[in-house]
Amino acid sequence: MTKQTKLASLSIAAVLSAALLGGCATDQEARDMAQAAMDSANAAQACCNANEERINRMYQKIMSK
């Protein structure tokens, strides 16, 4: 995971913890929010990985000329 993804995940975890301590979310709501956050983080990481692969291919193509 990248630093931004880790930071986002930690931030979301902090928000969820605060919501639970404040009684604003039920256990299931907190789990659903955490799962949505994890899904978003995974999608963002997949996008970053795809971009990195594309850039690496372009670099290799340029360097082979």
PyMOL commands that set and color helices and strands:
alter all, ss='L'
color gray80, all
select helices_A, chain A and resi 3-22+27-63
alter helices_A, ss='H'
color red, helices_A
deselect
rebuild
show_as cartoon
